Amino acid sequence: ATPTRPTRRVSFTPGVTTRSSSALHANKKVVSAMKKLSGDGNPEANSILQRNERLLQRATTATPPSNSQSGRESPESANVLQSLTMIDKFDEDFADVALMVEAGRVSPDLTEEDMAKLKPEQYRDVFEKPNKFHEAWHHPSPFQRKKWREGIMKELDKMKEHRVWKKVKRSSIPKDRRLVKCKWVFEIKRNGVFRCRLVACGYSQIGGVDFDQIYNSVVNDVTFRIMITAKLIWALCSGLFDVETAFLNADMDKELYMAIPEGLEAEADECLLLLKATYGTVQAARAFGIWFANKLKKIGFTQSAADPCLFIRRNELGLVMVIIYIDDGYFQGDRPAMDQMIEQLRAEGIKLKVEYTMEDYLSCQVLFSKDGKRAWLGQPHMVKKIHKSFGDDTKGLRKTKTPGTPGLILARPQANDEVLDDEKQRRLRSGVGMLLYLVKHSRPDIANAVRELTKCMDKGTPEAYKEMLRVIKFVLDTKDLGLKMFPTIEYMALVWEILLLSDSDWCGDKQTRKSVSGFIMFLCGVPIMWRSKQQPCVSLSSTEAEFYAVS
């Protein structure tokens, strides 16, 4: 078996369709449209035409055009219908990337020698993760068995190092307490790490006895986009940090007992008294959030009143801004001040993994232009997940120019209407959930179509399922598109401009007679917030509906 298949690196540019690594052909319709739009009032159209001309000149001088497809447009033509907020991430100004070209899949019939030759980033696509402890510990492949055993022992060593528990006799447990169950969870990370995590089964905890409050705040996606905008305008340094064994740091706020996990030696009548808020316990995220926030405050950070996950500090070394999402952190500012923060946190006993780059956060990919003044935000990992789940269902569907069927208003099923079976209803909820995550971070263009689908989450119809596949097909066909973040002001500008665009229909839902509001907000030309939402009340006129949308 061949462990890898050569992949080609391509650079997509609006107006150019890529058929192979040896030929580039102009999309005549796009070029014609750009010429009509070009002029002093549309510099982007001029820029696209200039890039097309340069690429076509290089292509024609380097390689002859293919004769087999002459006169026909390539089926791999890039979608170049750009709006104010969307841009093809393979723009010539961005760093050299080719992530949308799928890497060659590896044959499942691999020998041990072939496995040893694989790159770590290929493990996730090739190997199946085990579901149970004995499947990992006694894995039939010596290569994978060694990796899983190393991960298990590493996890137990971390538990011991942090003194997560102490062994006690079962007879010493109060009569009104129960043993919380536990299990091993196995995962192969994108960087090739075999992750073994011992988690408590939080569902076996008793509310009011084993826990009280469980809510923990996470950074708002609007805050995240404002941070990126500030980085571009102020030319700040940025980086990511991850707290190692994060949940093993905070103390357990309740007396909680857990059964002996597989792989840990213990007497038959022993169990574990948890001293730390370990993974899986329902209060673990909250306990860690409070613990880490207190550490940041201790070294001089101020918690934002607008977002509790935003922390800011300014001192003689400069400015530092930090946002946290559970145990994943993003920070930006002046480099000396950032280095000082990391040193102070480590002095507090916190183990951090730090990367002074900003390419992937919250499963969002962020690419910066070479001059650091523009950025592109997309979600290729989620698109890949959607393709894995629904790619077969969308085969054969025609390519569309809009995410949803124009003018379609989905109706909630009535008493005698046909509804989906349980399996298709589950897939409908799963698909809409994935699309909602795209809307949340990088795809405002599908917001209205996805909002329409959410009306059928409890009980869907075949029409709703068909519409979901249409939206998914559109997303897969436009997987190159993401959020365009091009600030319109320069460093030290005095005015940060906010532009808000809103719209509304009138009584679009014929069942409830309610209208739908839509808006998008720009900060210095960068889209930071958008929404498509049904209004809570019935409007008596289109003017009233528009007023609700604006307010």
Steps between C-alpha positions, in 0.01 A plus 500: 500500500618849420494716814449830324381623164661812353282807532517807281519853633263742332421868539141600430439855387162657415440488127736207441394137506756234576474172311840353571846602606595553136224725370313816598194622315315828539136492599373726223172584672678615814759702310222667302310581819811642664563727202151643537559560870852641461576865532600751760196412711585130527871438567438133582377430148811663356717295737333175392549580131867582554562177689324301228718656233821423691401140567382438146827640363698265723278207408518554123878546500564202729266229366273455196126474556336158510324393180274238655281760672538792259195717475349370823514647847673286762270327751745606773428866435538705820193679626576867451170656598636727770298718730607775736602249766616190310832436329682203348778424745741408220536865408847570364583731792473226762765253611563188294226253599327211330283358776191464285673240283423174676808305599529153349323242710709207618403142441350339813707182446821639641796304622684602816780634281250715308355636823844606619543702179176695543515864594338582837239722337380196300423287806159658555378412149648150489457344845173417672487611862400231754183533705599301807805459720576139406477588128779754545716308750484177296489657154585244227750738336829518696557854371164632619507288818826665602358847432181440696683346797738794513202737502325308779808492722564869434146586611529297821837662576345846461219404734754386758714811455204733561371287790158477343380230741582291798396140559250433775305196620149463367380432852600857595264663248191663655183300439332780303781525246547303179808409299533701180580285199797568273623402154789545261454721195742463208572751227763561232577870478567683174869521590522121534492479881323192638289661772374281784271671747358354820166668563239472769146428384330821607155360427536277808543802730209612718396863470505690827721234658794453265477845336315832518596746225642371171491799260830629363522790256684474169621783281239656275567460129448876452778569751726266305443686172550839667833371634612402149392841370705675770801283417482600133458872569758528778747251345516294820681173562280200581522147628314201640545327832357180636495409869630146537275270702282804560219343703743326733606832655179625664393359836180294524229699676305192612578168662488267202589131471588315178537133411845356425576549128635227276878500494543621860615248759287494817350267757159350438334706776663831407365807315622852432426824683536780242707795619502686165216584261605237250380460142138398460369637829228753426667775703849452350482777236356752748761416764783544250356825362485657846848371589664632181319836517635548852853423377472767229365755747784419737760608242324827425233428236158666504192298406284669237149606598384433143629142479617309810740296284693809388790617718713812438821629653710804417835570666843644419567215252182559303151365447380138529148372428397143581185305414432151635274221382511241780870401494589647158632854505580763239709804586628800308685821567856625526748212493696596818175524697383164362827329598472647849147362538609146405793513744274617782241228438769233497638644824153437646543131421291491184633281221438663163550403138563825312506568126572850372287446193131542427374248250244285680275594793161354598524279189520816288788551262636854488736599219676834483631686197873545466486861622286400802227753421232261374368162608274216389299291746355163399401161641652228278490246785123533536450488121702180493284356777182593311636336185579183694146483641294615200731480198336183367150650540589804291654310209309568182337818628535791265720796584307812604586868533299558817513304827123466533213467256393857410167590659466169686328521839507168683173406669485316829327162456132476585309203641476293179819612326783260416789526746853359510580176675719506810828439314443775242382737772824435688700573185298818441583628848865402458532671162330820613719507811817488287367773271418718802864479608606624157253788527635585845856566386550541126197457272241778529390421145317183613347650816148549363482158336617329821254703711220364284618145564497549878119519491488123453747380761240320713303347213619538142349428160656348187496851352711630792751215461528569127559869570771415754684295236479795262664729757768239574565458128546877470744501793705216351509672161617826660737353757769750396294792629533661840484832679687790344665714769641810326503801738444831328699720740868526574696474822432777756183613323281711725162365391389137504200489268200275561266424210176307554287368213156357578206364305169326555225324313135534599294207633719253313391209719145424386430284807592756767485821289833606652773685314872423479771751591852492363799717579876513467735733686839619375780641714740697279378297203539163676182295559484426873134410560203372297168332554188375327216462749123482506344796677321417829182691411273548200556824308199683355692656212828466312613832653443363848693182414792710369494710819526184713793384288687828548430520873 
